[in-house]
């Protein structure tokens, strides 16, 4: 009899589940047909279909997350007929409440989009955190609140009445026995379908926020999620991204004085710098390309040699152009590093936070915007990831290209777990450079690759090489992967390097190569290798920094490959190469200056700061370790610090707090105490 009661519960909850899916889909359809331009959407019929498909999966996921737990509870209570009768009495109430919640959040999402042209996000919390009375007054004046409340009340009565009738009808159905094996099979199938419904996906990952990016049309991306999933994301972002504190003058004075080693009053002025006079750049502004490569870590790059080609077409440029190897990423994750580039934010989730619309003085694009550059951001991944498709346009990015746009432009591109293969990103970059050069407009183009990312897979058609490693190397990388999987990791790296190299070769072969500067670095060292040995501490954060600078723009540049640096130094270096007498926000130094600025010129990561003599470990137990060799990133044993080394360690141990202070000062203003 247990299966009979379980089956009855399953049928009972089927209707509210279907209603939840239908309600959310209806809200999406309503917004599309009331706010979408039919002529525009007619040209994007496939994108509209994809929007409804992915949106429907979100609706299924939410409906399943609401009602599958009810089914599981019913299954537990079905062991006793007496207890199951209690469940039968109460489930219509629960189902009606959940149905009303689904409708409320759908209506809220509809009104939210009508007002802001985006799905519910962290700004919905302005109802509480801003002037609540003013917000409620605006809602009262702008929307038919009474009519909506009346309809919600009527809806709740109707669905409750219907669920009660449905329960009574199910109770009249005759009972019949089903064999135990068939019962078990049907139960397992039902539970498996429920599991898939709660995931919303049969792929590697459950349906996630970045899956809302289905088109190059912003509206379709904004309509893809439903109200409940959007609210869930908003709550998570609100909890995670609003830990801003007041940037007091007292704290700022303390931190600035410690880092700069001189009494300094609290302000952002110490971060403001100006590029030197650059007559060549002023007369002929160069294009500037900053390519951030997924997991281009120094460790795996160092495994390359002529008999084991991991560089591909990048090799010739690697050997002849400038690159720094004692160089570390500032962040240890992709978005962490990117947001430090974008606005010098130590908060990795700033792009999703309530301050995402702030006018950041530290905006990396401002110096180029000031000089009339067009700003382009290209990624082979999903543009909705970490809210970049909304955050970057607010910073001045006028052209944002991501996987869906690349797929539309190049139909042969296939979208994988993390995006399209990198070759399509570089293909687009070449076309945009050629187009801009033809128009005579300088561009600053930043790219973010995604192919060299787990789950590793080389694109179809790419010729793999049989990468042979020594037993020692295999043992060292065993935490990352083994056997064929490890070879795939290295082949994926080789593919990404090769595509970068082909792009650089193309630039150099064109006339625009004489006035295009290219910089490339990794977002972080590849994760998963593991670095338990403190002699490899820097290696765990190490990424290379490559520079191609046309001859005409090398004036006043001094290249020394032994210099140390980190991500914070890339933009100051590019500014000096390409801009004349332009103000910029400085937290790093120009790596090509003839004389190094000892205040800003060490490499920095929150865990370690590297100097020419060796790194300072910036953990709780601070220590200094010299380099083990003249080249490379292996460390020697700890040594007693000299006064100068102790001074540097003390300075850089302050830097993380200083970065937080300057961010809080930018987004939250100031107080005297």
C-alpha positions as CSV (number, residue, x, y, z in Angstrom):
1,X,0.0,0.0,0.0
2,X,3.0,2.4,0.5
3,X,3.4,2.7,-3.3
4,X,-0.3,3.4,-3.8
5,X,-0.1,6.3,-1.3
6,X,3.2,7.5,-2.8
7,X,1.7,7.5,-6.3
8,X,-1.3,9.4,-5.1
9,X,0.9,12.1,-3.5
10,X,2.9,12.3,-6.8
11,X,-0.3,12.8,-8.8
12,X,-1.6,15.3,-6.2
13,X,1.5,17.5,-6.5
14,X,1.7,17.2,-10.3
15,X,-0.9,20.0,-10.8
16,X,0.7,22.6,-8.5
17,X,4.1,21.7,-10.1
18,X,2.7,22.3,-13.6
19,X,1.0,25.5,-12.5
20,X,4.3,26.8,-11.1
21,X,6.0,26.1,-14.4
22,X,3.2,27.7,-16.4
23,X,3.0,30.8,-14.2
24,X,6.7,31.6,-14.5
25,X,6.7,30.9,-18.3
26,X,3.6,33.1,-18.7
27,X,5.4,36.0,-17.0
28,X,8.3,35.6,-19.4
29,X,6.0,35.5,-22.4
30,X,4.0,38.5,-21.2
31,X,7.2,40.6,-20.9
32,X,8.4,39.5,-24.3
33,X,5.2,40.4,-26.1
34,X,4.7,43.7,-24.2
35,X,8.3,45.0,-24.3
36,X,9.9,43.3,-27.3
37,X,10.0,44.9,-30.7
38,X,8.5,42.3,-33.1
39,X,10.6,43.4,-36.0
40,X,13.9,43.1,-34.0
41,X,12.9,39.7,-32.5
42,X,11.9,38.3,-35.9
43,X,15.6,38.4,-36.8
44,X,16.5,36.5,-33.7
45,X,13.9,33.8,-33.7
46,X,16.5,31.1,-32.7
47,X,17.6,33.3,-29.7
48,X,13.9,33.7,-28.7
49,X,13.5,29.9,-28.8
50,X,16.6,29.5,-26.8
51,X,15.4,32.0,-24.2
52,X,12.1,30.1,-23.8
53,X,14.0,26.8,-23.6
54,X,16.5,27.9,-21.0
55,X,13.9,29.9,-19.2
56,X,11.6,26.9,-19.1
57,X,14.4,24.8,-17.6
58,X,14.8,27.5,-14.9
59,X,11.0,27.3,-14.3
60,X,11.2,23.5,-14.0
61,X,14.1,23.8,-11.6
62,X,12.3,26.2,-9.3
63,X,9.0,24.2,-9.4
64,X,11.0,21.1,-8.6
65,X,12.8,22.7,-5.7
66,X,9.5,23.8,-4.3
67,X,7.5,20.6,-4.7
68,X,9.9,17.7,-4.7
69,X,10.6,18.2,-1.0
70,X,6.8,18.0,-0.4
71,X,6.8,14.7,-2.4
72,X,9.7,13.3,-0.4
73,X,7.9,14.2,2.9
74,X,4.8,12.6,1.6
75,X,6.8,9.5,0.8
76,X,8.1,9.3,4.3
77,X,4.6,9.8,5.8
78,X,3.1,7.2,3.5
79,X,4.4,4.4,5.6
80,X,1.3,4.9,7.8
81,X,-2.2,5.3,6.4
82,X,-3.3,7.3,9.5
83,X,-0.3,9.8,9.2
84,X,-0.8,10.0,5.4
85,X,-4.4,11.1,5.9
86,X,-3.1,14.1,7.8
87,X,-0.8,14.9,4.9
88,X,-3.7,14.7,2.5
89,X,-5.6,17.2,4.6
90,X,-2.8,19.7,4.7
91,X,-1.0,19.5,1.4
92,X,-3.6,21.7,-0.5
93,X,-2.8,24.5,2.0
94,X,1.0,24.1,1.4
95,X,0.6,23.9,-2.4
96,X,-1.7,26.9,-2.5
97,X,0.9,29.0,-0.4
98,X,3.7,27.9,-2.7
99,X,1.7,28.7,-5.8
100,X,0.9,32.1,-4.5
101,X,4.6,32.7,-3.8
102,X,5.5,31.7,-7.3
103,X,2.9,34.1,-8.7
104,X,4.0,37.0,-6.4
105,X,7.6,36.7,-7.5
106,X,6.6,36.4,-11.1
107,X,4.6,39.6,-10.8
108,X,7.4,41.3,-8.9
109,X,9.9,40.3,-11.6
110,X,7.5,41.6,-14.3
111,X,7.2,45.0,-12.6
112,X,11.0,45.0,-11.9
113,X,11.8,44.5,-15.5
114,X,9.3,47.1,-16.6
115,X,11.1,49.6,-14.3
116,X,14.7,48.7,-14.7
117,X,14.9,46.5,-17.8
118,X,16.6,43.7,-15.9
119,X,15.6,40.8,-13.7
120,X,15.5,41.1,-9.9
121,X,19.0,41.9,-8.6
122,X,20.6,43.2,-5.4
123,X,19.1,46.6,-5.9
124,X,15.7,45.2,-4.9
125,X,17.0,45.5,-1.4
126,X,16.9,49.3,-1.7
127,X,13.3,48.9,-0.4
128,X,14.9,48.3,3.0
129,X,18.3,50.0,2.8
130,X,17.2,53.2,1.0
131,X,14.3,55.5,1.9
132,X,11.7,52.8,2.4
133,X,8.8,55.2,2.6
134,X,9.8,56.9,-0.6
135,X,10.3,53.6,-2.4
136,X,6.8,52.3,-1.3
137,X,5.3,55.6,-2.3
138,X,6.8,55.2,-5.8
139,X,5.5,51.7,-6.0
140,X,2.0,52.8,-4.9
141,X,2.0,55.6,-7.5
142,X,3.5,53.6,-10.4
143,X,1.7,50.3,-10.1
144,X,-1.9,49.0,-9.7
145,X,-1.2,47.7,-6.2
146,X,-4.8,47.3,-5.2
147,X,-5.7,45.5,-8.4
148,X,-2.7,43.2,-8.0
149,X,-3.5,42.4,-4.4
150,X,-7.1,41.6,-5.3
151,X,-6.0,39.3,-8.1
152,X,-3.5,37.6,-5.8
153,X,-6.3,37.0,-3.3
154,X,-8.6,35.7,-5.9
155,X,-5.9,33.4,-7.3
156,X,-5.1,32.0,-3.9
157,X,-8.8,31.1,-3.3
158,X,-9.2,29.5,-6.7
159,X,-6.1,27.4,-6.5
160,X,-6.9,26.2,-2.9
161,X,-10.4,25.3,-4.0
162,X,-9.0,23.4,-7.0
163,X,-6.4,21.5,-5.0
164,X,-9.0,20.4,-2.6
165,X,-11.3,19.2,-5.4
166,X,-8.3,17.4,-7.0
167,X,-7.5,15.7,-3.7
168,X,-11.1,14.5,-3.3
169,X,-11.2,13.2,-6.8
170,X,-7.9,11.3,-6.3
171,X,-9.4,9.7,-3.2
172,X,-12.2,8.2,-5.2
173,X,-9.9,6.3,-7.6
174,X,-9.9,2.6,-7.0
175,X,-7.0,1.0,-5.3
176,X,-5.1,-1.7,-7.1
177,X,-1.9,-3.6,-6.4
178,X,1.3,-3.4,-8.3
179,X,4.0,-5.9,-8.0
180,X,7.0,-5.0,-5.8
181,X,9.6,-5.0,-8.6
182,X,7.4,-2.7,-10.8
183,X,6.8,-0.4,-7.7
184,X,10.5,-0.1,-7.0
185,X,11.3,0.7,-10.7
186,X,8.6,3.3,-11.0
187,X,9.7,4.9,-7.7
188,X,13.3,5.1,-8.8
189,X,12.3,6.6,-12.1
190,X,10.1,9.2,-10.4
191,X,13.0,10.2,-8.0
192,X,15.5,10.3,-10.8
193,X,13.2,12.7,-12.8
194,X,12.8,14.8,-9.6
195,X,16.6,15.0,-9.2
196,X,17.0,16.1,-12.8
197,X,14.2,18.7,-12.3
198,X,16.0,20.2,-9.3
199,X,19.2,20.4,-11.3
200,X,17.6,21.8,-14.4
201,X,20.3,20.2,-16.4
202,X,21.8,16.9,-17.4
203,X,25.2,18.5,-18.1
204,X,28.3,18.9,-16.0
205,X,26.8,21.6,-13.8
206,X,23.3,22.4,-12.6
207,X,21.6,25.3,-14.3
208,X,23.4,28.5,-13.0
209,X,23.3,32.2,-13.3
210,X,25.6,32.5,-16.2
211,X,23.2,30.3,-18.3
212,X,20.9,33.3,-18.7
213,X,23.2,34.6,-21.4
214,X,21.4,33.2,-24.4
215,X,21.7,36.0,-26.9
216,X,23.4,39.2,-28.0
217,X,20.1,40.9,-27.3
218,X,20.1,42.1,-23.7
219,X,16.3,41.9,-23.3
220,X,16.3,38.1,-24.0
221,X,19.0,37.6,-21.4
222,X,17.1,39.6,-18.9
223,X,13.9,37.6,-19.5
224,X,15.5,34.2,-19.2
225,X,15.4,33.7,-15.4
226,X,12.2,33.7,-13.4
227,X,11.5,35.8,-10.4
228,X,12.3,33.2,-7.7
229,X,15.7,32.2,-9.1
230,X,16.5,35.9,-9.6
231,X,15.6,36.7,-6.1
232,X,17.7,33.8,-4.8
233,X,20.7,35.2,-6.7
234,X,20.0,38.6,-5.4
235,X,19.9,37.4,-1.8
236,X,23.2,35.6,-2.2
237,X,24.8,38.6,-3.8
238,X,23.4,40.9,-1.1
239,X,24.8,38.7,1.7
240,X,28.1,38.2,0.0
241,X,28.8,41.6,-1.6
242,X,27.8,44.2,0.8
243,X,30.5,44.0,3.4
244,X,31.6,47.6,3.0
245,X,32.8,49.6,6.0
246,X,33.3,53.3,6.5
247,X,36.7,54.4,5.2
248,X,37.7,56.6,8.1
249,X,40.4,59.3,7.9
250,X,42.0,57.8,11.0
251,X,42.4,54.4,9.4
252,X,43.4,55.8,6.0
253,X,46.1,58.0,7.6
254,X,47.5,55.0,9.5
255,X,47.6,52.7,6.4
256,X,49.0,55.3,3.9
257,X,51.7,56.4,6.4
258,X,52.8,52.8,7.0
259,X,52.9,51.9,3.3
260,X,54.4,55.1,2.0
261,X,56.7,55.3,5.0
262,X,56.0,59.0,5.6
263,X,53.2,60.8,7.3
264,X,50.3,60.9,4.9
265,X,46.8,62.3,5.4
266,X,43.9,60.1,4.4
267,X,42.8,60.7,0.8
268,X,43.0,59.0,-2.6
269,X,45.6,61.6,-3.8
270,X,48.6,59.3,-3.3
271,X,47.0,56.9,-5.8
272,X,46.9,59.5,-8.6
273,X,49.8,59.6,-11.0
274,X,50.4,60.9,-14.5
275,X,52.2,59.4,-17.5
276,X,55.3,61.1,-19.0
277,X,55.2,63.1,-22.2
278,X,55.0,60.6,-25.1
279,X,55.2,62.5,-28.4
280,X,54.9,59.4,-30.5
281,X,51.8,58.2,-28.7
282,X,50.2,61.6,-28.7
283,X,50.7,62.0,-32.5
284,X,49.8,58.4,-33.4
285,X,47.8,56.7,-30.6
286,X,48.5,53.0,-30.7
287,X,46.0,50.2,-30.4
288,X,46.4,48.4,-27.1
289,X,45.4,44.8,-26.5
290,X,45.5,43.1,-23.1
291,X,44.9,39.4,-23.4
292,X,44.1,37.6,-20.1
293,X,44.5,33.9,-20.7
294,X,42.7,31.3,-18.6
295,X,45.1,29.4,-16.3
296,X,48.3,30.5,-18.1
297,X,50.4,29.7,-15.1
298,X,54.2,29.8,-15.1
299,X,54.4,26.2,-13.8
300,X,53.0,24.4,-16.8
301,X,54.5,26.9,-19.2
302,X,57.9,26.0,-17.8
303,X,57.4,22.4,-18.9
304,X,57.8,23.5,-22.5
305,X,60.9,22.8,-24.6
306,X,61.6,22.0,-28.2
307,X,60.9,18.3,-27.8
308,X,57.7,19.0,-25.9
309,X,55.9,21.9,-27.6
310,X,53.4,23.6,-25.3
311,X,53.8,27.1,-26.9
312,X,53.0,26.5,-30.5
313,X,52.9,29.7,-32.6
314,X,53.6,31.7,-29.4
315,X,57.1,30.3,-29.2
316,X,58.8,32.7,-31.7
317,X,57.2,35.7,-30.0
318,X,58.1,34.4,-26.5
319,X,61.7,34.1,-27.4
320,X,62.1,37.5,-29.3
321,X,59.7,39.9,-27.5
322,X,59.7,41.0,-23.9
323,X,58.4,38.8,-21.1
324,X,58.7,38.7,-17.3
325,X,58.8,35.4,-15.4
326,X,59.2,36.5,-11.8
327,X,55.7,37.7,-12.0
328,X,52.6,36.8,-10.0
329,X,48.8,37.2,-10.3
330,X,47.2,39.5,-7.8
331,X,44.1,37.3,-7.5
332,X,43.9,33.6,-7.3
333,X,40.7,33.2,-9.3
334,X,39.5,34.5,-12.6
335,X,37.0,37.1,-11.3
336,X,39.3,38.0,-8.4
337,X,42.1,39.0,-10.9
338,X,39.7,40.6,-13.3
339,X,38.0,42.9,-10.8
340,X,41.4,43.9,-9.5
341,X,42.2,45.0,-13.0
342,X,38.9,46.7,-13.6
343,X,38.6,48.8,-10.5
344,X,41.4,47.8,-8.2
345,X,39.0,45.9,-6.0
346,X,40.2,43.3,-3.5
347,X,36.5,42.3,-3.3
348,X,36.3,39.6,-6.0
349,X,32.5,40.0,-6.3
350,X,32.4,43.8,-6.8
351,X,30.9,43.3,-10.3
352,X,27.8,41.7,-8.6
353,X,27.6,43.9,-5.6
354,X,25.3,46.8,-4.7
355,X,28.1,49.2,-5.7
356,X,28.4,47.9,-9.2
357,X,27.1,51.2,-10.6
358,X,29.6,53.4,-8.6
359,X,31.7,55.9,-10.5
360,X,35.1,54.3,-9.6
361,X,38.0,56.7,-9.7
362,X,40.1,53.5,-10.1
363,X,38.4,52.5,-13.4
364,X,41.1,51.0,-15.6
365,X,39.5,52.3,-18.8
366,X,39.3,55.9,-17.8
367,X,42.7,57.0,-19.1
368,X,41.9,55.5,-22.5
369,X,38.4,57.0,-22.6
370,X,39.9,60.4,-21.7
371,X,42.1,60.1,-24.8
372,X,39.2,59.1,-27.1
373,X,39.8,55.4,-27.3
374,X,37.0,52.9,-28.1
375,X,36.9,50.2,-25.4
376,X,36.2,46.7,-26.4
377,X,35.9,43.6,-24.2
378,X,35.9,40.2,-25.7
379,X,35.6,36.8,-24.1
380,X,35.1,33.3,-25.4
381,X,33.0,32.6,-22.4
382,X,29.5,33.6,-21.2
383,X,29.0,37.3,-20.9
384,X,26.5,37.0,-18.0
385,X,29.2,35.3,-15.9
386,X,29.8,37.3,-12.7
387,X,27.5,40.0,-14.2
388,X,30.3,41.3,-16.5
389,X,27.8,42.1,-19.3
390,X,26.2,44.7,-17.1
391,X,29.2,45.8,-15.0
392,X,31.7,46.6,-17.9
393,X,29.4,48.8,-20.0
394,X,29.0,51.0,-16.9
395,X,32.8,51.3,-16.8
396,X,32.9,52.6,-20.4
397,X,33.1,49.4,-22.4
398,X,31.1,50.3,-25.6
399,X,31.4,46.9,-27.2
400,X,31.0,43.7,-25.3
401,X,31.4,40.4,-27.2
402,X,30.9,37.0,-25.7
403,X,30.1,33.4,-26.6
404,X,26.6,34.0,-28.0
405,X,27.7,36.8,-30.2
406,X,30.7,34.8,-31.4
407,X,28.5,31.8,-32.1
408,X,26.1,34.0,-34.1
409,X,29.0,35.6,-36.1
410,X,30.8,32.3,-36.6
411,X,28.1,29.5,-36.9
412,X,30.7,26.8,-37.0
413,X,31.7,27.6,-33.4
414,X,30.5,25.1,-30.8
415,X,29.6,26.2,-27.3
416,X,31.1,24.0,-24.6
417,X,30.9,24.1,-20.8
418,X,32.8,27.4,-20.6
419,X,32.2,28.9,-24.0
420,X,33.4,28.7,-27.6
421,X,37.0,27.8,-28.5
422,X,39.5,30.6,-28.1
423,X,40.2,30.7,-31.8
424,X,36.9,32.5,-32.4
425,X,37.7,35.1,-29.8
426,X,41.0,35.9,-31.5
427,X,39.3,35.8,-34.9
428,X,36.9,38.5,-33.8
429,X,39.8,40.5,-32.3
430,X,41.6,40.5,-35.6
431,X,38.6,41.6,-37.5
432,X,37.9,44.4,-35.0
433,X,41.5,45.6,-35.1
434,X,41.4,45.7,-38.9
435,X,38.1,47.5,-38.9
436,X,39.3,50.1,-36.3
437,X,42.5,50.6,-38.3
438,X,40.6,51.3,-41.4
439,X,38.5,53.9,-39.6
440,X,41.5,55.4,-38.0
441,X,40.1,55.0,-34.5
442,X,42.4,53.8,-31.7
443,X,41.0,51.0,-29.5
444,X,41.8,49.4,-26.2
445,X,40.8,45.8,-26.4
446,X,40.8,43.5,-23.4
447,X,40.1,39.8,-23.8
448,X,39.4,36.8,-21.5
449,X,40.0,33.3,-22.8
450,X,38.2,30.3,-21.4
451,X,39.3,27.1,-23.2
452,X,42.1,26.1,-20.8
453,X,39.7,25.4,-18.0
454,X,38.3,22.2,-16.5
455,X,36.7,20.1,-17.8
456,X,39.6,20.1,-20.2
457,X,38.8,19.4,-23.9
458,X,40.7,20.4,-27.0
459,X,38.4,21.8,-29.7
460,X,37.3,19.4,-32.5
461,X,39.9,19.4,-35.3
462,X,42.8,20.6,-33.2
463,X,45.8,18.3,-33.8
464,X,46.9,17.0,-30.5
465,X,50.5,16.1,-29.7
466,X,51.6,13.1,-27.7
467,X,53.0,15.0,-24.7
468,X,55.5,12.8,-22.9
469,X,56.4,13.6,-19.3
470,X,59.0,12.1,-17.1
471,X,57.9,10.0,-14.1
472,X,59.0,12.9,-11.8
473,X,56.8,15.3,-13.7
474,X,53.9,13.0,-13.6
475,X,54.2,12.5,-9.9
476,X,54.4,16.3,-9.4
477,X,51.2,16.8,-11.4
478,X,49.3,13.8,-10.1
479,X,46.9,16.0,-8.1
480,X,45.9,17.9,-11.2
481,X,45.4,14.9,-13.5
482,X,47.0,11.6,-14.6
483,X,47.6,9.7,-17.8
484,X,45.5,10.7,-20.7
485,X,43.7,13.4,-18.8
486,X,47.0,15.1,-18.0
487,X,47.9,15.0,-21.6
488,X,44.6,16.6,-22.4
489,X,45.3,19.4,-19.9
490,X,48.7,20.1,-21.6
491,X,47.2,19.9,-25.1
492,X,44.5,22.4,-24.0
493,X,47.2,24.7,-22.8
494,X,49.1,24.2,-26.0
495,X,46.0,25.1,-28.0
496,X,45.4,28.3,-26.1
497,X,49.0,29.4,-26.4
498,X,49.0,28.5,-30.1
499,X,45.9,30.7,-30.7
500,X,47.5,33.6,-28.9
501,X,50.6,33.1,-30.9
502,X,48.7,33.0,-34.2
503,X,47.0,36.3,-33.2
504,X,50.3,38.0,-32.5
505,X,51.7,36.7,-35.7
506,X,48.8,38.2,-37.6
507,X,49.1,41.5,-35.9
508,X,52.8,41.7,-36.8
509,X,52.1,40.8,-40.4
510,X,49.7,43.7,-40.8
511,X,50.5,47.4,-41.3
512,X,48.6,48.0,-38.0
513,X,51.3,45.9,-36.3
514,X,53.5,49.0,-36.3
515,X,51.1,50.8,-33.9
516,X,49.5,48.0,-31.9
517,X,50.8,47.1,-28.4
518,X,50.0,43.6,-27.1
519,X,50.2,42.4,-23.5
520,X,49.3,39.0,-22.3
521,X,49.2,37.3,-18.9
522,X,47.4,34.5,-17.1
523,X,44.5,35.2,-14.8
524,X,46.0,32.8,-12.2
525,X,48.2,29.8,-12.0
526,X,46.4,26.6,-12.8
527,X,44.5,25.3,-9.7
528,X,44.5,21.8,-8.7
529,X,48.3,21.2,-8.8
530,X,48.8,21.8,-5.1
531,X,51.7,23.5,-3.5
532,X,52.2,22.1,0.0
533,X,56.0,22.7,-0.1
534,X,56.8,26.2,1.0
535,X,59.7,26.3,-1.4
536,X,57.1,26.5,-4.1
537,X,54.9,29.1,-2.5
538,X,55.6,31.7,-5.3
539,X,55.2,29.1,-8.0
540,X,51.6,28.6,-6.9
541,X,50.8,32.2,-7.8
542,X,53.1,32.6,-10.7
543,X,51.9,33.8,-14.2
544,X,54.0,35.2,-17.0
545,X,53.7,38.7,-18.4
546,X,54.4,39.1,-22.2
547,X,54.8,42.4,-24.1
548,X,55.0,43.2,-27.8
549,X,55.9,46.8,-28.2
550,X,56.5,48.2,-31.8
551,X,59.8,49.9,-32.2
552,X,58.4,53.4,-32.4
553,X,56.8,53.1,-29.0
554,X,59.9,51.8,-27.1
555,X,61.3,55.3,-26.4
556,X,62.4,55.7,-22.8
557,X,61.7,52.0,-22.2
558,X,64.2,49.8,-20.4
559,X,63.6,46.1,-20.4
560,X,65.1,43.9,-17.7
561,X,63.7,40.4,-17.6
562,X,64.9,39.8,-14.1
563,X,62.6,42.5,-12.7
564,X,59.7,41.3,-10.4
565,X,56.1,42.3,-10.7
566,X,52.5,41.4,-10.6
567,X,49.2,42.2,-12.2
568,X,49.1,45.6,-10.5
569,X,52.0,46.7,-12.7
570,X,50.5,45.8,-16.1
571,X,48.3,48.9,-16.6
572,X,50.8,51.5,-15.4
573,X,53.3,49.9,-17.9
574,X,50.7,50.1,-20.7
575,X,49.7,53.6,-19.8
576,X,53.3,54.9,-20.0
577,X,53.7,53.1,-23.4
578,X,50.6,54.4,-25.0
579,X,49.4,57.6,-23.4
580,X,51.0,61.1,-23.0
581,X,50.6,63.2,-19.9
582,X,47.5,61.3,-18.8
583,X,46.3,61.0,-15.2
584,X,45.7,57.4,-14.0
585,X,45.0,55.5,-10.8
586,X,48.2,53.9,-9.5
587,X,48.7,51.0,-7.2
588,X,51.6,49.6,-9.2
589,X,54.6,50.7,-11.3
590,X,55.9,51.0,-14.8
591,X,58.0,47.8,-15.3
592,X,59.9,49.5,-18.2
593,X,61.1,52.6,-16.4
594,X,64.8,53.1,-16.3
595,X,64.7,53.7,-12.6
596,X,62.4,51.5,-10.5
597,X,60.0,53.2,-8.0
598,X,60.8,51.3,-4.8
599,X,57.4,52.3,-3.3
600,X,55.2,50.5,-5.9
601,X,57.5,48.1,-7.8
602,X,57.4,44.8,-5.9
603,X,55.1,42.0,-7.0
604,X,52.0,41.6,-4.8
605,X,49.6,38.8,-4.0
606,X,47.6,38.8,-0.7
607,X,49.7,35.8,0.4
608,X,53.2,36.9,-0.8
609,X,55.1,39.9,-2.0
610,X,58.1,39.3,-4.2
611,X,61.2,41.5,-4.4
612,X,64.5,41.2,-6.2
613,X,66.1,39.4,-3.2
614,X,63.2,37.1,-2.6
615,X,59.6,37.0,-1.3
616,X,58.0,38.1,1.9
617,X,55.4,35.7,3.1
618,X,52.4,37.8,4.1
619,X,50.6,35.2,6.2
620,X,50.1,35.3,10.0
621,X,53.7,34.2,10.5
622,X,55.7,36.6,8.4
623,X,59.0,35.5,7.0
624,X,61.5,36.2,4.3
625,X,62.9,33.6,1.9
626,X,65.6,34.3,-0.6
627,X,65.4,32.9,-4.2
628,X,66.9,29.5,-4.5
629,X,68.6,30.4,-7.8
630,X,69.4,33.4,-9.9
631,X,66.5,32.5,-12.2
632,X,63.2,30.7,-11.5
633,X,60.7,30.9,-8.7
634,X,61.9,28.2,-6.2
635,X,62.6,29.5,-2.7
636,X,65.5,28.9,-0.3
637,X,65.1,28.3,3.4
638,X,63.9,31.1,5.6
639,X,66.5,33.7,6.7
640,X,66.7,36.4,9.2
641,X,65.5,39.6,7.6
642,X,67.8,42.6,7.1
643,X,66.3,45.9,8.1
644,X,65.4,46.7,4.5
645,X,63.8,43.4,4.0
646,X,61.8,43.7,7.2
647,X,60.7,47.2,6.1
648,X,59.5,45.8,2.8
649,X,57.6,43.0,4.5
650,X,55.9,45.4,6.9
651,X,54.9,47.7,4.0
652,X,53.4,45.0,1.9
653,X,51.6,43.3,4.8
654,X,49.7,46.6,5.0
655,X,48.8,46.6,1.3
656,X,45.7,44.4,1.5
657,X,44.1,46.6,4.1
658,X,45.1,49.6,2.1
659,X,43.3,48.3,-1.0
660,X,40.2,47.6,1.1
661,X,40.3,51.1,2.5
662,X,40.7,52.8,-0.9
663,X,37.8,50.7,-2.2
664,X,35.6,51.6,0.7
665,X,36.5,55.2,0.3
666,X,35.5,55.1,-3.3
667,X,32.1,53.4,-2.8
668,X,31.1,54.6,0.7
669,X,32.5,58.1,1.1
670,X,34.4,59.0,4.2
671,X,34.0,59.9,7.9
672,X,36.4,61.8,10.2
673,X,36.5,59.0,12.8
